């Protein structure tokens, strides 16, 4: 019980520091929160909010990386990852694509998403989507655009 209270106190301290820290500090705090306290639903909601709304790109990238690496199977994270494949930032898009293929390769919504992205004009997105599409179970040549 005392250990749980100590962990919660640490979580709240970190969460409060996000409000007033510089972007580099906030990015490190987001990573620490996701890595150590990601099972807390409030922390997950905070990370989702950072990915969507933080003005600093590095904070958004770190929060997305934590969600993708450690929390992809949690409620609401998959839907966020599906939206992030169209993010303006390549690193966030890449993180979301890799997480979807890794964690949701057999989900029936993943293949059509990768097919759509494999037909994109951007060669970087198209290449990664095509590579990931090839790794999905039961992929056939007809799946490629």
Secondary structure, DSSP 8 states (H G I E B T S, - for coil): -HHHHHHHHHHHHHHHHHHHS-HHHHHHHHHHHHHHHTTSHHHHHHHHHHHHH-S-HHHHHHHHHHHHHH-TTSTTHHHHHHHHTT-SSHHHHHHHHHHHHHHHTTSHHHHHHHHHHHT-S-HHHHHHHHHHHHHSTT--GGG--
